[in-house]
Amino acid sequence: MREEEKKPTSTIRRILKQRWALSAIYIASAAIILAAAFLLQNSFDDSAKDGKEETAETGKNYGEPSVEVNSNLETIKMPVADADKSVIKKQFYDVNADEKAQEEALVFYNNRYEQNKGIDIAMEDGKSFDVKASLSGNVTKVQDDALLGNLVEVEHEDGVVTRYQSVKDIKVAVGDKVKQGQAIATAGKSQINEEAGVHVHFEIRKDNIALNPLDFVDKQASAIQSATEAEADKEETPAVEGSEADKETPAVEGSEADKEETPAVEGSEADKEETPEVDETDESTDLESGTDEEGSVPGEDTTEESDSLKDSLNQSN
């Protein structure tokens, strides 16, 4: 039995004593390690592919909201195909502009002047042209109006609305979704601004407040929200200044008013000055009544003496 147990061990020792034995062992170990690494890498790649497929399917379910978010990042464009060949017939009425600019932005109709709430755009050659959507959005109003020259209103995000007036051959209806640059109508004329000829009256409104479209052309739609917030902050500042003025003016005016109330003190001085007049009246009354300061009547003794003389004369007679 001992001889049989020694045979295997002797065989292994013989193999290990060979020069190629260690090299073969190293090569075999390396092959095993590389195979294991390759298998692990394939398993990681498969799991990554599965995750990408799941996210792609999830993105399909939320396709519409992503489009709405991206539409707010659109750059506002002029409502014409070729802005370089267009001219502004009537500017927006800006309350902060100078007097001349404000006069030029007034629209005269029926013996009345109206402030222009947008810009009137025409072509240099005076010909008709396609009116393009300045931003992507939903059509909320289509109205026939001979005075304004028909109207198309498109609603966007954050209370922003674009309006296109003085148009004809309207190509959209209420409820339609329009993309930026899509033709929605053709430029026409209006009775309220016949001097402009063939044109489109373009407006941008935020919460139904008209804004100057030229201030936002070639800017992102989000700039409208930022501008209105800045204007709101400016409008709040006078209230703070007013409170400071209220704190200052009443205090100063009140103190001055208190100082001006000194006539009450002067009145007391007047009372002091009036006392001599009272004494004079007392003295005059005393003189008129014929009494001296001690209350005696002057000439009282003389009358008594005359009466005694008369009595003595009567008795002698």
ABEGO torsion letter per residue (X at the ends): XAAAAAAAAAAAAAAAABAAAAAAAAAAAAAAAAAAAAAAAAAAAAAAAAAAAAAAAAAAAAAAAAAAAAAAABBBBBABABAAABBBABBBBBAABBAAAAAAABBBBGGBBBBBABBBBBBAAGBBBBBBBABBEBBABBBBBAAAGEBBBBBBBGGBBBBBBGBBGBABBBGBBBBBGBBABBBBBBAABAAAEBBBBBBBBBGGBBBBAAAABGBBAAAAAAAAAAAAAAAAAAAAAAAAAAAAAAAAAAAAAAAAAAAAAAAAAAAAAAAAAAAAAAAAAAAAAGBBAAGBBBGAAAAAAAAAAAAAAAAAX
